[in-house]
Amino acid sequence: MSAHNWTHKTAISTLCAAMSILSTQAFAQPSKSSSTDLAAKLTNPVADLISVPFQYNYDAGIGVDKKGTSNSLVVQPVIPVKLNNNWNYIVRPVVTFESLNKVDGFSGNGAGPVLIETFFSPRAAGEYIWGVGPILTTPSLSGGEYGTKQTGAGVAAVGLVMKAPWTVGLLTYNTWNAGGVSTYGTANNFYYQPFVSYVTKDAWTYSVNTQSTFNWDMRRAENPVNATVSKIVHFGETPVSLSVGARYYLSSMPGGATGWGARASVTFLFPR
């Protein structure tokens, strides 16, 4: 079996397993957590909280002529698995569906690489929270226009301090090329996401972060800064976080998005 096929089968198997766990745990007896508690937990990437976000992003200034645009939908369920009384295993598969328009003459719809972040994290965490684990990224599912055709593997880590009403932290990972062609870029990437959030007593959250990527082969970095505001509401008994915001690219990869963009998301929460 080729490395390419093995990676796709591994990613699909992991996603299926994650969704199976999600369906089992999501329909358990709902928790009575307050909206403020849920809003605070959402600022923690390794919280003991099942969440299913659907995040829309608009980016512009793409391509050599900077006339292209992108509309993307990022789906990133977060599934905490209890290993024992001391440890959780957090699984965060990320899939991006993207519609490109006039990017160097190309327009089309497709899916990018599947990123699978995992973290081992202590259950009995106080103000200081951390997690570490392996990470895997597949080649782009729909072709090189939507991302690298290489497989990547590496290590992810997160550390944060939660002291109400603030959360301050850093999520980072490094992936190395594990096979595939480099025509559409490489999987040798260092990702870093510093984040700051402020949660009010009525469950409004104000957040600022970057989602920065440094490619070791190109020696170039992409640094979009995101500012969002979100609110916990309820649809029936289901808590949902609604979020809107703006983003600005301080620097970009060659041919990547530039200037201003926009973001909005809906996140379904399943407290236990």
TIBAZA-349429 format. One line per 8 residues: number of its first residue (from 1); their letters; for each residue x, y, z of N, C-alpha, C. Coordinates in Angstrom, 1 decimal. Example, Ala and Ser with C-alpha at 12.3 -4.5 7.8 and 13.67 -1.06 7.14 Angstrom:
<dovexs>
1) as) 13.2,-5.7,7.8,12.3,-4.5,7.8,13.2,-3.3,7.8; 12.8,-2.2,7.1,13.7,-1.1,7.1,12.9,0.0,7.9 $
</dovexs>
This chain:
<dovexs>
1) msahnwth) 0.8,-1.2,0.0,0.0,0.0,0.0,0.9,1.2,0.0; 0.6,2.2,-0.9,1.4,3.4,-1.0,1.1,4.3,0.3; 2.1,5.2,0.6,2.0,6.1,1.7,0.8,7.0,1.5; 0.6,7.4,0.2,-0.6,8.3,0.0,-1.9,7.7,0.3; -2.1,6.4,-0.1,-3.4,5.7,0.2,-3.5,5.4,1.7; -2.3,5.0,2.3,-2.3,4.7,3.7,-2.8,6.0,4.5; -2.2,7.1,4.1,-2.6,8.4,4.9,-4.0,8.7,4.8; -4.6,8.6,3.5,-6.0,8.9,3.4,-6.9,7.9,4.2 $
9) ktaistlc) -6.5,6.6,4.1,-7.3,5.6,4.9,-7.2,5.9,6.4; -6.0,6.3,6.8,-5.8,6.6,8.3,-6.6,7.8,8.7; -6.6,8.8,7.8,-7.4,10.0,8.1,-8.9,9.7,8.2; -9.4,8.9,7.2,-10.8,8.6,7.1,-11.2,7.7,8.3; -10.3,6.8,8.7,-10.6,5.9,9.8,-10.7,6.8,11.1; -9.7,7.7,11.3,-9.7,8.6,12.5,-11.0,9.4,12.5; -11.4,10.0,11.4,-12.6,10.8,11.4,-13.8,10.0,11.7; -13.9,8.8,11.2,-15.0,7.9,11.5,-15.1,7.6,13.0 $
17) aamsilst) -13.9,7.3,13.5,-13.8,6.9,14.9,-14.2,8.1,15.8; -13.7,9.3,15.4,-14.0,10.5,16.1,-15.5,10.8,16.1; -16.2,10.7,14.9,-17.6,10.9,14.9,-18.4,9.9,15.6; -17.9,8.7,15.7,-18.6,7.6,16.5,-18.5,8.0,17.9; -17.4,8.4,18.4,-17.3,8.9,19.8,-18.2,10.1,20.1; -18.2,11.0,19.1,-19.0,12.2,19.2,-20.4,11.9,19.4; -20.9,11.0,18.5,-22.4,10.6,18.5,-22.7,9.9,19.8; -21.8,9.1,20.4,-22.1,8.4,21.6,-22.1,9.4,22.8 $
25) qafaqpsk) -21.2,10.3,22.9,-21.1,11.2,24.0,-22.0,12.4,23.9; -22.3,12.8,22.7,-23.1,14.1,22.5,-24.5,13.9,23.0; -25.0,12.7,22.9,-26.4,12.5,23.3,-26.5,11.9,24.7; -25.5,12.0,25.5,-25.5,11.7,26.9,-26.4,12.8,27.6; -26.7,12.5,28.9,-27.4,13.5,29.7,-26.8,14.9,29.7; -27.5,15.9,29.2,-26.8,17.2,29.1,-26.5,17.8,30.5; -25.4,18.6,30.5,-24.9,19.2,31.8,-25.7,20.5,32.0; -25.6,20.9,33.3,-26.3,22.2,33.6,-25.3,23.3,33.7 $
33) ssstdlaa) -24.2,23.2,33.0,-23.2,24.2,33.0,-23.8,25.6,32.6; -23.4,26.7,33.2,-23.9,28.0,32.9,-23.3,28.4,31.6; -24.0,29.4,30.9,-23.5,29.9,29.7,-22.1,30.5,29.8; -21.8,31.2,31.0,-20.5,31.8,31.2,-19.5,30.7,31.3; -19.8,29.6,32.0,-18.8,28.5,32.2,-18.5,27.9,30.8; -19.5,27.8,30.0,-19.3,27.2,28.6,-18.5,28.1,27.8; -18.8,29.4,27.9,-18.0,30.4,27.1,-16.5,30.4,27.5; -16.3,30.2,28.8,-14.9,30.1,29.3,-14.2,28.8,28.8 $
41) kltnpvad) -15.0,27.7,28.8,-14.4,26.4,28.3,-14.0,26.5,26.8; -14.8,27.3,26.1,-14.5,27.4,24.6,-13.2,28.1,24.4; -12.7,28.9,25.3,-11.4,29.5,25.1,-10.3,28.6,25.4; -10.6,27.4,25.9,-9.5,26.4,26.2,-9.5,25.3,25.1; -8.5,25.2,24.3,-8.5,24.2,23.2,-8.5,22.8,23.6; -8.2,22.5,24.9,-8.2,21.1,25.4,-9.2,20.9,26.6; -10.3,21.7,26.5,-11.3,21.6,27.5,-12.1,20.3,27.4; -12.6,19.8,28.6,-13.4,18.6,28.6,-14.8,18.9,28.1 $
49) lisvpfqy) -14.9,19.3,26.9,-16.2,19.8,26.3,-16.3,19.4,24.8; -17.3,18.6,24.5,-17.5,18.3,23.0,-18.1,19.5,22.3; -17.4,19.9,21.2,-17.9,21.1,20.5,-17.8,20.8,19.0; -18.7,21.3,18.2,-18.6,21.1,16.7,-18.8,22.5,16.1; -17.7,23.1,15.7,-17.8,24.4,15.1,-17.8,24.3,13.6; -18.6,25.2,13.0,-18.6,25.4,11.5,-18.2,26.9,11.3; -17.0,27.1,10.8,-16.4,28.4,10.7,-16.2,28.8,9.2; -16.8,30.0,8.9,-16.8,30.6,7.6,-15.7,31.6,7.5 $
57) nydagigv) -14.9,31.6,6.5,-13.8,32.6,6.3,-13.9,33.2,4.9; -13.7,34.5,4.8,-13.6,35.1,3.5,-12.2,35.8,3.4; -11.5,35.5,2.3,-10.1,36.1,2.1,-10.0,36.6,0.7; -9.2,37.6,0.5,-9.1,38.3,-0.8,-7.6,38.5,-1.0; -7.3,39.2,-2.2,-6.0,39.5,-2.6,-5.1,38.3,-2.8; -5.7,37.2,-3.4,-5.0,35.9,-3.6,-4.5,35.8,-5.0; -3.3,35.2,-5.1,-2.7,35.0,-6.4,-1.6,36.0,-6.7; -0.9,35.7,-7.8,0.1,36.6,-8.3,-0.4,38.0,-8.5 $
65) dkkgtsns) -1.6,38.1,-9.2,-2.2,39.4,-9.5,-3.0,39.9,-8.3; -3.2,39.2,-7.3,-3.9,39.6,-6.1,-5.4,39.9,-6.4; -5.9,39.2,-7.4,-7.3,39.5,-7.7,-8.3,38.3,-7.3; -7.7,37.3,-6.7,-8.5,36.1,-6.4,-9.1,36.2,-5.0; -10.2,35.5,-4.8,-10.9,35.5,-3.5,-11.2,34.0,-3.1; -11.4,33.8,-1.8,-11.7,32.5,-1.3,-12.8,32.6,-0.3; -13.8,31.7,-0.4,-14.8,31.4,0.6,-14.6,30.0,1.2; -14.4,29.9,2.5,-14.1,28.6,3.0,-14.9,28.2,4.2 $
73) lvvqpvip) -15.2,26.9,4.4,-15.9,26.4,5.5,-15.0,25.4,6.3; -14.6,25.8,7.5,-13.7,24.9,8.3,-14.6,24.1,9.3; -14.5,22.8,9.3,-15.3,22.0,10.2,-14.2,21.3,11.2; -14.4,21.6,12.5,-13.3,21.1,13.4,-14.0,20.6,14.7; -14.6,19.4,14.7,-15.1,18.9,16.0,-14.0,18.7,17.0; -14.3,18.9,18.2,-13.3,18.7,19.3,-13.9,17.6,20.2; -13.2,16.5,20.3,-13.8,15.3,21.1,-12.8,14.9,22.2; -13.1,15.2,23.4,-12.3,14.7,24.5,-12.7,13.3,24.9 $
81) vklnnnwn) -11.7,12.5,25.0,-11.9,11.1,25.4,-11.2,10.8,26.8; -12.0,10.4,27.7,-11.4,10.1,29.1,-10.6,8.8,29.0; -9.3,8.9,29.3,-8.5,7.7,29.3,-8.5,7.0,30.7; -8.5,7.9,31.7,-8.6,7.4,33.1,-8.9,8.6,34.0; -8.8,8.5,35.3,-9.2,9.6,36.1,-8.2,10.8,36.1; -7.0,10.5,35.5,-6.0,11.5,35.4,-5.8,12.2,34.1; -6.2,11.5,33.0,-5.8,12.0,31.6,-7.0,12.0,30.7; -7.1,13.0,29.9,-7.9,13.1,28.7,-7.1,13.0,27.4 $
89) yivrpvvt) -7.7,12.5,26.4,-7.1,12.5,25.0,-8.0,13.3,24.1; -7.5,14.4,23.7,-8.3,15.4,22.9,-8.0,15.1,21.4; -9.1,14.9,20.7,-9.0,14.7,19.2,-9.6,15.8,18.5; -8.9,16.5,17.6,-9.4,17.7,16.9,-9.1,17.5,15.4; -10.0,16.8,14.7,-9.8,16.7,13.2,-10.3,18.0,12.6; -9.6,18.5,11.6,-9.9,19.8,10.9,-10.0,19.5,9.4; -11.1,19.9,8.8,-11.3,19.7,7.4,-11.8,21.1,6.8; -11.2,21.5,5.7,-11.5,22.8,5.1,-12.1,22.6,3.7 $
97) feslnkvd) -13.3,23.1,3.5,-13.9,23.1,2.2,-13.8,24.5,1.6; -13.3,24.6,0.4,-13.0,26.0,-0.1,-13.5,26.2,-1.5; -14.0,27.4,-1.7,-14.4,27.9,-3.0,-13.5,29.0,-3.5; -12.7,28.7,-4.5,-11.7,29.7,-5.0,-12.3,30.4,-6.3; -12.1,31.7,-6.4,-12.6,32.5,-7.5,-11.5,33.3,-8.1; -11.1,33.0,-9.4,-10.2,33.8,-10.1,-8.8,33.9,-9.5; -8.3,32.8,-9.0,-7.0,32.7,-8.4,-6.0,32.3,-9.5; -5.3,33.3,-10.0,-4.4,33.1,-11.2,-5.1,32.4,-12.3 $
105) gfsgngag) -6.4,32.7,-12.6,-7.1,32.1,-13.6,-7.9,30.9,-13.3; -7.8,30.4,-12.0,-8.5,29.2,-11.6,-9.7,29.6,-10.7; -10.8,28.9,-11.0,-12.0,29.0,-10.1,-12.5,27.5,-9.9; -12.9,27.2,-8.7,-13.4,25.9,-8.4,-13.7,25.7,-6.9; -14.2,24.5,-6.7,-14.6,24.1,-5.3,-13.9,22.8,-4.9; -13.4,22.7,-3.7,-12.7,21.5,-3.3,-12.4,21.5,-1.8; -11.7,20.4,-1.4,-11.4,20.3,0.0,-9.8,20.2,0.1; -9.3,20.8,1.2,-7.9,20.9,1.4,-7.4,19.6,2.2 $
113) pvlietff) -6.2,19.7,2.7,-5.7,18.6,3.6,-6.6,18.4,4.8; -6.6,17.2,5.3,-7.2,16.9,6.6,-6.1,17.0,7.7; -6.3,17.8,8.7,-5.4,17.9,9.8,-6.0,17.3,11.0; -5.2,16.4,11.6,-5.7,15.7,12.8,-4.8,16.0,14.0; -5.2,17.0,14.9,-4.5,17.3,16.1,-5.0,16.5,17.2; -4.0,16.0,18.0,-4.4,15.3,19.2,-3.5,15.7,20.4; -4.1,15.7,21.6,-3.4,16.2,22.8,-3.7,15.2,24.0; -2.7,14.8,24.7,-2.8,14.2,26.0,-2.8,15.4,27.0 $
121) spraagey) -3.9,15.5,27.8,-4.0,16.6,28.7,-4.5,16.1,30.1; -3.8,16.6,31.2,-4.3,16.2,32.5,-5.7,16.7,32.8; -6.5,15.8,33.4,-7.9,16.1,33.7,-8.0,17.1,34.9; -7.2,16.9,35.9,-7.2,17.8,37.1,-6.4,19.0,36.9; -6.8,19.9,36.0,-6.0,21.1,35.7,-6.6,22.3,36.5; -5.7,23.2,36.9,-6.1,24.4,37.6,-6.1,25.5,36.6; -5.4,26.6,37.1,-5.3,27.8,36.2,-4.3,27.5,35.1; -3.4,26.6,35.3,-2.3,26.3,34.3,-2.7,25.0,33.6 $
129) iwgvgpil) -2.9,25.1,32.3,-3.4,23.9,31.5,-2.4,23.7,30.4; -2.2,22.4,30.1,-1.3,22.1,29.0,-1.7,20.8,28.3; -1.2,20.5,27.1,-1.5,19.3,26.4,-0.4,19.1,25.3; -0.1,17.8,25.0,0.9,17.5,24.0,0.5,16.2,23.3; 0.8,16.1,22.0,0.4,14.9,21.3,0.8,14.9,19.9; 0.7,13.8,19.2,1.0,13.7,17.8,0.0,14.4,16.9; 0.5,14.7,15.7,-0.4,15.4,14.7,-0.1,14.8,13.3; -1.1,14.8,12.5,-1.0,14.2,11.1,-1.8,15.1,10.2 $
137) ttpslsgg) -1.2,15.3,9.0,-1.9,16.1,8.0,-1.8,15.3,6.7; -2.9,15.2,6.0,-2.9,14.4,4.7,-2.6,15.3,3.5; -2.4,14.8,2.4,-2.3,15.6,1.2,-3.7,16.2,0.9; -3.8,17.3,0.2,-5.0,17.9,-0.2,-6.0,16.9,-0.8; -7.2,16.9,-0.4,-8.2,15.9,-0.9,-8.6,16.2,-2.3; -8.5,17.5,-2.8,-9.0,17.9,-4.1,-8.0,18.5,-5.1; -6.7,18.3,-4.8,-5.8,18.8,-5.8,-4.9,19.9,-5.2; -3.8,20.2,-5.9,-2.9,21.2,-5.4,-3.4,22.6,-5.2 $
145) eygtkqtg) -4.5,23.0,-5.9,-5.0,24.3,-5.7,-5.5,24.6,-4.3; -5.7,23.5,-3.6,-6.3,23.6,-2.2,-5.3,23.3,-1.1; -4.1,23.1,-1.5,-3.1,22.8,-0.5,-2.0,21.9,-0.9; -1.0,21.6,-0.1,0.1,20.7,-0.4,-0.4,19.3,-0.8; 0.4,18.6,-1.6,0.1,17.2,-1.9,1.0,16.3,-1.1; 1.6,16.8,-0.1,2.5,16.0,0.8,1.7,15.6,2.1; 2.2,14.5,2.6,1.8,14.0,3.9,2.7,14.6,5.0; 2.1,15.0,6.1,2.9,15.6,7.2,2.7,14.9,8.5 $
153) agvaavgl) 3.7,14.8,9.3,3.5,14.2,10.7,4.4,15.0,11.6; 4.0,15.1,12.9,4.8,15.9,13.8,4.2,15.8,15.2; 4.5,16.9,16.0,4.1,17.0,17.4,3.3,18.4,17.6; 2.3,18.3,18.4,1.5,19.5,18.7,1.5,19.7,20.2; 1.5,21.0,20.6,1.5,21.3,22.1,0.6,22.5,22.3; 0.0,22.6,23.5,-0.7,23.8,23.9,-0.5,24.1,25.3; -0.4,25.4,25.7,-0.3,25.8,27.1,-1.1,27.1,27.3; -1.8,27.2,28.4,-2.6,28.4,28.6,-2.8,28.6,30.1 $
161) vmkapwtv) -3.1,29.8,30.4,-3.5,30.2,31.8,-4.9,30.7,31.7; -5.8,30.2,32.6,-7.1,30.6,32.7,-7.4,31.2,34.1; -7.6,32.5,34.1,-7.9,33.2,35.4,-9.0,34.2,35.1; -10.2,33.8,35.4,-11.4,34.6,35.0,-11.2,36.1,35.3; -11.6,36.9,34.3,-12.3,36.5,33.0,-11.3,36.3,31.9; -10.0,36.1,32.1,-9.0,36.1,31.0,-8.6,34.7,30.7; -8.3,34.4,29.5,-7.5,33.2,29.0,-6.4,33.7,28.1; -5.2,33.3,28.4,-4.0,33.6,27.6,-3.3,32.3,27.3 $
169) glltyntw) -2.9,32.1,26.0,-2.2,30.8,25.8,-1.5,30.8,24.4; -1.0,29.6,24.1,-0.3,29.4,22.8,-0.5,28.0,22.4; -1.0,27.8,21.2,-1.1,26.5,20.5,-0.1,26.4,19.4; 0.6,25.4,19.3,1.7,25.3,18.3,1.9,23.8,17.9; 2.4,23.7,16.7,2.8,22.4,16.2,3.9,22.5,15.1; 4.6,21.4,14.9,5.5,21.4,13.8,5.3,20.0,13.0; 5.2,20.1,11.7,5.0,18.9,10.9,6.2,18.8,9.9; 6.6,17.6,9.6,7.6,17.3,8.7,7.1,16.5,7.5 $
177) naggvsty) 7.6,16.7,6.4,7.2,15.9,5.2,7.4,14.4,5.4; 6.4,13.6,5.2,6.5,12.2,5.3,6.2,11.5,4.0; 6.2,12.3,2.9,6.0,11.7,1.6,5.2,12.5,0.7; 5.3,12.4,-0.6,4.5,13.2,-1.6,5.3,14.2,-2.3; 4.8,14.7,-3.4,5.4,15.7,-4.3,5.3,17.1,-3.7; 6.3,17.9,-4.0,6.4,19.3,-3.4,6.0,20.4,-4.4; 5.3,20.0,-5.5,4.9,20.9,-6.6,4.0,22.0,-6.0; 3.1,21.7,-5.1,2.2,22.6,-4.6,2.5,23.0,-3.1 $
185) gtannfyy) 3.8,23.0,-2.8,4.2,23.4,-1.4,4.5,22.1,-0.6; 5.1,22.3,0.5,5.6,21.2,1.4,4.9,21.2,2.7; 5.0,20.1,3.4,4.4,19.9,4.7,5.3,20.2,5.8; 6.5,20.8,5.5,7.5,21.2,6.6,7.1,22.6,7.1; 6.2,22.5,8.1,5.6,23.8,8.6,5.7,23.9,10.1; 5.9,25.1,10.6,5.8,25.4,12.0,4.6,26.4,12.2; 3.6,25.9,13.0,2.4,26.7,13.2,2.4,27.2,14.6; 2.0,28.5,14.8,1.9,29.1,16.1,0.7,30.0,16.2 $
193) qpfvsyvt) -0.1,29.8,17.3,-1.3,30.5,17.5,-1.4,31.0,18.9; -0.8,32.2,19.2,-1.0,32.8,20.5,-2.5,33.4,20.5; -3.1,33.3,21.7,-4.5,33.7,21.8,-4.8,34.4,23.1; -5.7,35.4,23.1,-6.1,36.1,24.3,-7.6,36.2,24.2; -8.3,35.8,25.3,-9.8,35.9,25.3,-10.3,36.6,26.7; -11.3,37.3,26.6,-12.0,37.9,27.7,-13.5,37.5,27.7; -13.9,36.9,28.8,-15.3,36.4,28.9,-16.1,37.2,29.9; -17.2,37.8,29.5,-18.0,38.6,30.4,-19.0,37.7,31.2 $
201) kdawtysv) -19.6,38.3,32.2,-20.5,37.6,33.1,-21.8,37.1,32.4; -22.1,37.8,31.2,-23.3,37.4,30.5,-22.9,36.7,29.2; -21.7,36.0,29.2,-21.3,35.0,28.2,-21.0,35.6,26.9; -20.5,36.9,26.8,-19.9,37.5,25.7,-18.4,37.2,25.7; -17.8,36.8,24.6,-16.3,36.6,24.6,-15.7,37.4,23.5; -14.6,38.1,23.9,-13.8,38.9,23.0,-12.5,38.3,22.8; -12.1,38.0,21.6,-10.9,37.2,21.4,-10.0,37.8,20.3; -8.7,37.7,20.5,-7.7,38.1,19.5,-6.7,36.9,19.4 $
209) ntqstfnw) -6.3,36.5,18.2,-5.3,35.5,18.0,-4.6,35.7,16.6; -3.5,35.0,16.4,-3.0,34.8,15.1,-3.0,33.3,14.8; -3.1,33.0,13.5,-3.0,31.6,13.0,-1.8,31.6,12.0; -0.6,31.6,12.6,0.6,31.9,11.8,1.2,30.6,11.4; 1.8,30.5,10.2,2.5,29.4,9.6,3.8,29.8,9.0; 4.9,29.2,9.4,6.2,29.4,8.8,6.6,28.1,8.1; 6.9,28.3,6.8,7.3,27.1,6.0,8.8,27.1,5.9; 9.4,25.9,6.4,10.8,25.8,6.5,11.5,25.8,5.2 $
217) dmrraenp) 10.9,25.4,4.1,11.5,25.3,2.8,11.5,26.7,2.1; 10.3,27.4,2.2,10.2,28.7,1.6,10.9,29.8,2.4; 11.1,29.5,3.7,11.6,30.5,4.7,10.7,31.7,4.7; 9.4,31.5,4.6,8.4,32.6,4.6,7.3,32.3,5.6; 6.6,33.3,6.1,5.6,33.1,7.1,4.3,33.8,6.7; 3.2,33.2,7.1,1.9,33.8,6.9,1.3,34.2,8.3; 0.9,35.4,8.5,0.5,35.9,9.8,-0.8,36.6,9.8; -1.9,35.9,9.7,-3.2,36.5,9.8,-3.6,36.8,11.3 $
225) vnatvski) -4.1,38.0,11.6,-4.5,38.3,12.9,-6.1,38.3,12.9; -6.7,37.6,13.9,-8.1,37.5,13.9,-8.7,38.2,15.2; -9.7,39.0,15.0,-10.4,39.6,16.2,-11.9,39.2,16.1; -12.4,38.6,17.1,-13.8,38.1,17.1,-14.5,38.4,18.3; -15.9,38.5,18.2,-16.7,38.6,19.4,-17.8,37.5,19.2; -18.1,36.8,20.4,-19.0,35.7,20.3,-19.9,35.7,21.5; -21.0,35.0,21.4,-22.1,34.9,22.4,-22.7,33.6,22.5; -22.9,33.1,23.7,-23.6,31.8,23.9,-25.1,32.0,23.9 $
233) vhfgetpv) -25.8,31.3,23.1,-27.2,31.3,23.1,-27.7,29.9,23.2; -29.0,29.7,23.3,-29.6,28.3,23.3,-30.7,28.2,22.3; -30.6,27.0,21.5,-31.6,26.6,20.6,-32.3,25.4,21.3; -33.4,25.7,21.9,-34.0,24.6,22.8,-33.1,24.4,24.0; -32.6,23.2,24.2,-31.7,22.9,25.3,-30.3,22.8,24.8; -30.0,23.1,23.5,-28.7,23.0,23.0,-28.0,24.3,23.0; -26.9,24.4,23.8,-26.1,25.7,23.8,-25.3,25.8,22.5; -25.3,27.0,22.0,-24.6,27.3,20.7,-23.9,28.6,20.9 $
241) slsvgary) -22.6,28.6,20.3,-21.9,29.9,20.3,-21.9,30.5,18.9; -22.3,31.7,18.8,-22.3,32.5,17.6,-21.2,33.5,17.6; -20.4,33.6,16.5,-19.3,34.5,16.5,-19.1,35.2,15.1; -18.6,36.4,15.2,-18.3,37.2,14.0,-17.0,37.9,14.2; -16.3,38.3,13.2,-15.1,39.0,13.4,-14.4,39.3,12.1; -13.2,40.0,12.2,-12.4,40.4,11.0,-11.0,39.8,11.2; -10.3,39.8,10.1,-8.9,39.3,10.1,-8.1,40.2,9.1; -6.8,40.3,9.5,-5.9,41.1,8.6,-4.6,40.3,8.5 $
249) ylssmpgg) -4.0,40.2,7.3,-2.8,39.5,7.1,-1.6,40.5,7.2; -0.9,40.3,8.3,0.4,41.1,8.5,1.4,40.7,7.5; 1.5,39.4,7.1,2.4,38.9,6.0,1.7,37.7,5.4; 2.2,37.4,4.2,1.5,36.3,3.5,2.6,35.5,2.7; 2.2,34.2,2.5,3.0,33.4,1.6,2.9,33.9,0.2; 3.8,33.7,-0.7,3.7,34.1,-2.1,2.4,33.5,-2.7; 1.6,34.4,-3.3,0.3,34.0,-3.9,-0.8,33.8,-2.9; -0.5,33.9,-1.6,-1.5,33.7,-0.5,-2.4,35.0,-0.3 $
257) atgwgara) -3.4,34.8,0.6,-4.3,35.9,0.8,-3.6,37.1,1.4; -4.1,38.3,1.2,-3.5,39.5,1.7,-4.6,40.5,2.1; -4.2,41.5,3.0,-5.2,42.5,3.4,-6.2,41.9,4.3; -7.4,42.5,4.2,-8.5,42.2,5.1,-9.3,41.0,4.7; -9.9,40.4,5.7,-10.8,39.3,5.5,-11.9,39.3,6.6; -12.8,38.3,6.5,-13.9,38.2,7.5,-14.1,36.8,8.0; -14.7,36.7,9.1,-14.9,35.4,9.7,-16.3,35.3,10.5; -16.9,34.2,10.5,-18.1,34.0,11.2,-18.2,32.5,11.5 $
265) svtflfpr) -18.8,32.2,12.7,-18.9,30.7,13.0,-20.1,30.4,13.9; -20.5,29.2,13.8,-21.6,28.6,14.6,-21.0,27.4,15.3; -21.0,27.3,16.6,-20.4,26.2,17.3,-21.4,25.5,18.2; -21.7,24.3,18.0,-22.7,23.5,18.8,-21.9,22.8,19.9; -22.5,23.0,21.1,-21.8,22.5,22.3,-22.6,21.4,23.0; -21.9,20.4,23.5,-22.5,19.2,24.1,-21.8,19.0,25.4; -22.1,19.8,26.4,-21.5,19.6,27.8,-21.9,18.3,28.4; -21.0,17.7,29.2,-21.3,16.4,29.8,-21.4,16.6,31.3 $
</dovexs>
